[in-house]
Amino acid sequence: MSLSEYFPIYEKLSAKDQEMLTSLAQLRKVPQGSIIHNGGMDCLGLLVIRSGQLRSYISSDEGREITIYRLFERDICLFSASCIMQNIQFDITISAEKETEFWIIPPKFYKELMARDVEVANYTNDLMATRFTELMWLVEQIMWKSFDKRLAKFLLEEYYLEGEPETLKITHEIIAGHLGTAREVVTRMLKYFQTEGMVKLTRGSIAIVDEVRLGDLAEE
Amino acid sequence: MSLSEYFPIYEKLSAKDQEMLTSLAQLRKVPQGSIIHNGGMDCLGLLVIRSGQLRSYISSDEGREITIYRLFERDICLFSASCIMQNIQFDITISAEKETEFWIIPPKFYKELMARDVEVANYTNDLMATRFTELMWLVEQIMWKSFDKRLAKFLLEEYYLEGEPETLKITHEIIAGHLGTAREVVTRMLKYFQTEGMVKLTRGSIAIVDEVRLGDLAEE
């Protein structure tokens, strides 16, 4: 499978631009845990995900974190190329949650392409609108949803992402980093979930015991 | 002053598009308190602000609110034309905080223009990137900043926006709606600010007594 099958508007590019894109894009594979992009000064390029899973998050001065969005196969990451637009001014970190393979489209080439190709410019608009919608959703979650519902939703997402395993291998610290809270808060709520018979906790892992009730809680 | 002076890329349009834009755009004046746009189903068009002040916010099912951004003279509002992009999927309300005059650019015309004019498409990208940056800033504020700092910052912003008046005419309810919290929380913190000699409270208004200390608090 080549880049042409993963880049949605490839067919709309001129033959010359298709050739340029294919020759300039670099395929790279990184192990789980790699930091791929770090902050507003960094400008790696557009990422086109071939396989794996990336996480984009922000951090506070005190080292707390919250996940902004995740990227999966066929997703495209624009904010790792923030230098293509002067008005993108925020510090985001992108790390690999699993071994991930992706193409990097150089920012200089993409910027130049976007400036002259109306299809590429509008496609970039769509990408940004999608991320904007996700970010608005996150704001609503943070503002109006109580923490038990957010945690229930996160656990189920992880459960489905990992293919419904017997136990989820994830620490309370890592969950806290996804949801923007402190480890103690996660531990307290998980213990409550356990008392209610929704999960079973063992060292370093969590078993989903009552998927239906967790789902009801998340949907409330 | 005509639309041509308020729409930043007017000069880059073809003579024909300039003429179409000018003839299709409608100038409208609304009184303070008007709801201009309400939710994702609504698609009024792009707004180009000639004078006044708009507020864009989201609401919870329980009627709590939080301000997402404000718009002033020469600002352009894209999300009142959410139908121009299918990936804009969220419900935002836009209301007039002061008497406001603006042009409405019809969404159908703008969408068609954006689809064929690379300058317009890239300009729209820049608009969205600006809002995205503001929204990221808001997430950081909500997540990492304590409420006293956010309130201090908001009071000073209002103070400067209103031209440093003797007293700010604003209710605790309205402040709560800007900052996404309950009225009681605002009242409690304002009373604490008063005890500390930073503000003086009277019915329906707030006097800024110690601008410097409020500023220090907001900057911390």
Interface residues (C-beta under 8 A of the other chain):
Chain A: I58 S60 D61 E62 R64 I66 I68 M85 Q86 N87 I88 Q89 F90 I92 M114 A115 R116 D117 V118 A121 N122 T124 N125 D126 M128 A129 T130 R131 F132 T133 L135 M136 W137 L138 V139 E140 I142 M143 W144 G180
Chain B: I58 S60 D61 E62 R64 I66 I68 M85 Q86 N87 I88 Q89 F90 I92 M114 A115 R116 D117 V118 A121 N122 T124 N125 D126 M128 A129 T130 R131 F132 T133 L135 M136 W137 L138 V139 E140 I142 M143 W144 G180
